[in-house]
Amino acid sequence: MITHAEWQSMQTVRVAVLVCFVPVLLYRIWRLWRYPSLLPGKAVTGFGVLLWLWLLAFTDSVWSVLPTWLRAVSAGGWAAVTLAACLQAFVLGISDHTTPARVRRHLWITFTTAGCVLVVVATATLVSDTSAVLQDPYVFTNSLMEGRDPGLLVSSVTSTAYVALILVQLIWTGARNVSRTPVGIGLGLLAAASAVELVVLVSGGIWAPLAHGEVWEGRRFGPWFFIVPAFGVTALVMVGFLYPPVSLHLQARRAVHALTPLHDALAAQFPGLGPPVDPATRLPDLAFEWATHIQDGLTLLAQARGVPLSTYAPIPADAAARSASVANWITDQVVPGFSCEWLQAPASTSDEMWVHEIAKAYRERQEDAEVPASLSGMPSTLRR
């Protein structure tokens, strides 16, 4: 049984989690409103909002003013099933080799399964002793963990088992896709948080009620088994949700900053190079578009200058030397044996990375020059 002192500690943790999650939720909601979002982003935002509201409902001050039906929804496991469905949608969205048709089919299966679980949970809650739900959350939690009411026991174990299965899927997906990329790191953190939460759920949400509370009987560490991991899970979830978009945003910001001089120079030389930028365009998408514009601009510049397709001159094997030569050619300096082959990406470099290498070399050349040159070789009027 949880004592009043331990319950107050759990309430303190709950309030701290609610406060910490506010900036995360505001950021996710802002991104969803500001930029077009795919299924994973929508699922993550829905999961975060529902989780925050669920935790808020179980605080003493809020629980006391909730209507009876909303208490039954919160206590009966309906919120847990809905949260698990959001996680399932997130897992589907990040799965590899998934076509839109398969995603829609799996979403239909997910919602159907969640609906069936909700029916079981609702039926079990209806046949339970409603007086337990009307009590304060401290009394209700103790009665739930001790398995006193058969209806609430079935409802709690069913919803917890469903959540546990979804967590296993998230752990498996995160472990398979973990990498050093921002998305891979975020998935790894979410998988770690899911693993910790899975142990807590199985122990406190399935084992303890089925054992009628005897799991923690006489063990003072029992409630702390829920309190301590809550901090770790909260930190992992927050970092796991925030790290990928923030890291990608910072990377894209640096990329756009590096591409700007060359992109502006080519856009001035060829005004129809690219369409106007949509204000709602995300920085990663903008960096990709600008890299494409630079590729097209270099092709047009080579055509305008009559650069041959190939020559017998050797092409520098070193990427840095080759990109520096391309940057010199862009500013209309003489590069012996230059041909269109020099503009193509080396074998070990992608087209996008090669464009970034050229843009970096061009930027360094312009910064080192006393008077930055334009594409015609004359001092640039684009920079002041």
C-alpha positions in Angstrom: 0.0 0.0 0.0 1.2 3.5 -0.8 1.5 5.8 2.2 0.4 9.4 2.1 4.0 10.6 2.2 4.9 8.4 -0.7 1.8 9.6 -2.6 2.8 13.2 -2.1 6.2 12.4 -3.5 4.6 10.9 -6.5 2.4 14.0 -6.9 5.5 16.2 -6.8 7.1 14.1 -9.5 3.9 14.3 -11.6 3.7 18.1 -11.3 7.4 18.4 -12.2 6.8 16.2 -15.3 3.9 18.4 -16.3 5.9 21.6 -16.0 8.9 20.1 -17.9 6.6 18.9 -20.7 5.0 22.3 -21.4 7.8 23.7 -23.5 8.2 20.4 -25.4 4.4 20.4 -26.2 4.4 24.0 -27.2 7.3 23.4 -29.6 5.6 20.3 -31.1 2.3 22.1 -31.5 4.0 25.1 -33.1 5.8 22.9 -35.6 2.6 21.1 -36.4 0.9 24.4 -37.0 3.8 26.1 -38.8 5.0 23.4 -41.2 3.3 20.5 -43.0 3.8 17.4 -40.9 3.8 13.7 -41.8 2.3 10.9 -39.7 5.1 10.5 -37.2 5.0 14.2 -36.3 1.2 14.2 -35.9 1.3 11.0 -33.8 4.0 12.3 -31.5 2.2 15.6 -31.0 -1.1 13.8 -30.2 0.7 11.4 -27.9 2.3 14.3 -26.0 -0.9 16.3 -25.6 -2.9 13.2 -24.4 -0.2 12.2 -22.0 0.0 15.6 -20.5 -3.8 15.8 -20.1 -3.8 12.3 -18.5 -1.1 13.2 -16.0 -3.0 16.4 -15.2 -6.2 14.5 -14.6 -4.5 12.4 -11.9 -3.4 15.4 -9.8 -5.4 15.8 -6.6 -6.7 19.3 -7.3 -7.9 18.5 -10.9 -9.3 15.0 -10.1 -11.6 16.5 -7.5 -13.4 18.8 -10.0 -13.6 16.2 -12.9 -17.1 14.9 -13.7 -17.8 11.2 -13.0 -17.6 10.1 -16.6 -14.3 11.7 -17.1 -12.9 10.1 -14.0 -14.1 6.7 -15.3 -12.4 7.4 -18.7 -9.1 8.3 -17.0 -9.2 5.5 -14.4 -10.5 2.8 -16.7 -7.6 2.8 -19.0 -9.2 4.5 -22.0 -6.5 7.2 -22.1 -3.8 4.6 -21.9 -5.2 2.7 -24.9 -5.5 6.0 -26.9 -1.9 6.8 -26.1 -0.8 3.4 -27.2 -2.7 3.9 -30.5 -0.8 7.1 -31.1 2.5 5.3 -30.4 1.5 2.6 -32.8 0.8 5.2 -35.5 4.3 6.7 -34.8 5.9 3.3 -35.2 4.1 2.8 -38.5 5.2 6.2 -39.7 8.9 5.6 -39.0 9.0 2.0 -40.3 11.1 1.4 -43.4 9.9 0.3 -46.8 6.3 1.2 -46.0 4.1 2.4 -48.8 1.2 4.8 -48.2 -1.3 2.0 -49.0 0.3 -0.2 -46.4 0.4 2.6 -43.9 -3.4 3.2 -44.4 -4.1 -0.5 -44.0 -2.0 -0.8 -40.9 -3.6 2.3 -39.4 -7.0 0.8 -40.0 -5.9 -2.4 -38.2 -4.4 -0.3 -35.4 -7.6 1.7 -34.8 -9.7 -1.4 -35.0 -7.6 -3.2 -32.5 -7.6 -0.2 -30.2 -11.4 0.0 -30.6 -11.8 -3.6 -29.5 -9.5 -3.1 -26.5 -11.6 0.0 -25.6 -14.8 -2.0 -25.7 -13.3 -4.5 -23.3 -12.0 -1.7 -21.0 -15.3 0.1 -21.1 -17.3 -3.0 -20.3 -15.0 -3.9 -17.4 -15.3 -0.3 -16.1 -19.1 -0.4 -16.3 -19.4 -3.5 -14.2 -16.8 -2.2 -11.6 -17.6 -0.5 -8.3 -18.1 3.1 -9.4 -17.5 4.2 -5.8 -13.8 3.6 -6.2 -13.7 6.0 -9.1 -15.4 8.6 -7.0 -12.7 8.5 -4.4 -9.6 10.7 -4.5 -6.8 9.4 -6.7 -4.8 8.2 -3.7 -7.5 5.8 -2.5 -8.3 4.8 -6.1 -4.7 4.0 -6.9 -4.3 1.8 -3.8 -7.5 -0.1 -4.6 -6.4 -0.5 -8.2 -2.9 -1.8 -7.4 -4.3 -4.2 -4.8 -6.8 -5.6 -7.2 -9.8 -5.2 -4.9 -12.3 -4.6 -7.7 -12.5 -7.3 -10.4 -13.9 -4.9 -13.0 -11.1 -2.3 -12.5 -8.6 -5.2 -12.4 -9.6 -6.5 -15.8 -9.7 -2.9 -17.2 -6.3 -2.0 -15.9 -4.6 -5.2 -16.9 -6.1 -5.2 -20.4 -5.1 -1.6 -21.1 -1.6 -2.1 -19.6 -1.0 -5.2 -21.6 -2.0 -3.4 -24.8 0.4 -0.5 -23.9 3.2 -3.0 -23.1 2.8 -4.7 -26.6 3.1 -1.3 -28.3 6.2 -0.5 -26.2 7.8 -3.7 -27.3 7.2 -2.7 -31.0 8.7 0.7 -30.3 11.7 -0.8 -28.6 12.2 -3.2 -31.6 11.8 -0.4 -34.1 14.1 1.9 -32.3 16.8 -0.7 -31.8 16.7 -1.6 -35.5 17.0 2.1 -36.6 19.4 3.5 -34.1 22.3 5.3 -35.7 24.5 8.4 -35.3 22.0 10.5 -37.3 19.7 12.8 -35.4 16.7 10.6 -36.2 18.6 7.5 -35.2 19.7 9.0 -31.9 16.2 10.2 -31.1 14.8 6.7 -31.8 17.5 5.2 -29.6 16.5 7.4 -26.7 12.8 6.6 -27.2 13.6 2.9 -27.2 15.5 3.3 -24.0 12.7 5.2 -22.4 10.2 2.5 -23.6 12.4 -0.2 -22.1 12.4 1.4 -18.7 8.6 2.1 -18.9 7.9 -1.4 -20.0 9.5 -2.8 -16.8 7.5 -0.4 -14.6 4.2 -1.2 -16.5 4.6 -4.9 -16.3 5.5 -4.8 -12.6 3.1 -2.2 -11.4 0.3 -2.4 -13.9 0.0 -6.2 -14.4 2.0 -8.1 -11.8 1.0 -6.0 -8.8 -2.8 -6.0 -9.4 -2.9 -9.7 -10.2 -0.9 -10.5 -7.0 -3.4 -8.2 -5.1 -0.7 -5.9 -4.0 1.5 -8.5 -2.4 4.4 -7.6 -4.7 5.2 -4.4 -2.7 3.9 -5.7 0.7 6.5 -5.0 3.3 8.9 -3.5 0.8 9.6 0.2 1.3 11.3 0.6 -2.0 8.0 -0.4 -3.9 6.6 3.1 -4.6 10.1 4.4 -5.4 10.2 1.9 -8.2 7.7 4.1 -9.9 9.1 7.5 -8.8 12.7 7.2 -9.7 12.3 5.8 -13.3 9.8 8.6 -13.9 12.6 11.2 -14.0 14.7 9.0 -16.4 11.8 8.3 -18.7 10.7 11.9 -18.8 14.2 13.1 -19.6 14.7 10.4 -22.3 11.3 11.1 -23.9 11.9 14.9 -23.9 15.3 14.6 -25.5 14.2 11.8 -27.8 11.3 14.0 -29.2 13.3 17.2 -29.3 16.8 16.2 -30.4 16.0 15.1 -34.0 14.1 18.3 -35.1 16.4 20.6 -33.3 19.5 18.9 -34.6 18.2 18.8 -38.1 17.2 22.5 -37.9 20.7 23.5 -36.7 22.3 21.4 -39.4 20.1 22.9 -42.1 20.8 26.4 -40.8 24.5 25.9 -41.1 23.9 24.4 -44.6 21.8 27.3 -45.8 24.4 29.8 -44.4 27.1 28.0 -46.4 25.1 27.8 -49.6 23.9 31.4 -49.5 26.9 33.1 -51.3 27.0 30.7 -54.3 23.2 30.4 -54.5 22.8 34.2 -54.5 25.6 34.6 -57.2 24.0 32.0 -59.5 20.5 33.4 -58.9 21.8 36.9 -59.9 23.3 35.4 -63.1 20.2 33.3 -63.9 17.1 35.0 -62.5 14.8 32.1 -63.3 17.0 29.6 -61.5 14.5 28.8 -58.8 10.9 29.7 -57.7 10.4 32.1 -54.8 10.8 30.6 -51.4 7.6 29.8 -49.6 7.7 31.3 -46.1 6.4 28.0 -44.6 9.3 26.1 -46.1 11.4 24.3 -43.4 15.1 24.9 -43.3 16.0 21.3 -44.2 13.8 21.5 -47.3 15.2 24.9 -48.2 18.8 23.6 -48.0 17.8 20.7 -50.3 16.1 23.1 -52.8 19.1 25.4 -52.8 21.5 22.5 -53.4 19.3 21.6 -56.4 19.3 25.2 -57.7 23.1 25.3 -57.4 23.4 22.1 -59.5 21.1 23.6 -62.2 23.0 26.9 -62.0 26.4 25.3 -62.5 25.0 23.4 -65.5 23.7 26.6 -67.0 27.0 28.4 -66.3 28.9 25.6 -68.0 26.6 25.8 -71.0 26.9 29.6 -71.2 30.7 29.4 -71.1 30.9 26.6 -73.6 32.7 24.2 -71.3 33.6 20.9 -73.1 32.0 17.7 -71.7 35.4 16.1 -71.2 39.2 16.7 -71.7 42.3 14.6 -71.4 43.5 16.6 -68.4 43.6 14.7 -65.2 40.9 15.5 -62.6 42.2 16.1 -59.1 41.6 13.0 -56.9 41.5 15.1 -53.7 37.9 16.4 -53.2 39.2 19.6 -51.5 41.5 20.4 -54.4 38.9 19.6 -56.9 36.2 21.8 -55.2 38.7 24.6 -54.9 39.4 24.4 -58.7 35.6 24.4 -59.4 35.3 27.5 -57.2 38.1 29.2 -59.1 36.3 28.3 -62.4 33.1 29.8 -61.1 34.8 33.1 -60.6 36.0 32.9 -64.2 39.6 32.1 -63.4 41.6 29.9 -65.8 41.6 26.2 -64.7 43.7 24.2 -67.2 41.8 21.2 -68.6 38.5 22.1 -67.0 35.5 20.2 -68.3 32.0 19.3 -67.2 33.4 16.2 -65.6 34.9 18.3 -62.9 31.4 19.4 -61.9 30.2 15.8 -61.3 30.4 14.4 -57.8 33.4 12.1 -57.0 32.6 8.4 -56.7 32.6 8.4 -52.9 30.5 11.6 -52.5 26.8 12.2 -53.0 25.6 14.9 -55.3 24.2 16.9 -52.4 27.4 16.7 -50.4 29.4 17.6 -53.5 27.4 20.8 -53.9 28.1 21.6 -50.3 31.8 21.1 -50.9 31.8 23.5 -53.9 29.7 26.0 -52.0 32.2 25.8 -49.0 35.2 26.3 -51.3 33.4 29.2 -53.1 32.6 30.9 -49.8 36.2 30.5 -48.5 37.5 31.9 -51.7 35.3 34.9 -51.5 36.1 35.5 -47.9 39.9 35.3 -48.5 39.8 37.5 -51.6 40.4 41.2 -50.9 37.7 42.1 -53.5 35.2 39.2 -53.9 34.7 38.4 -57.6 31.4 37.9 -59.4 30.7 35.1 -61.9 32.1 37.3 -64.6 35.4 37.6 -62.8 34.8 41.3 -62.0 34.4 42.5 -58.4 31.0 41.4 -57.1 28.2 43.8 -56.7 26.3 41.2 -54.7 28.4 41.9 -51.6 29.1 45.1 -49.9 
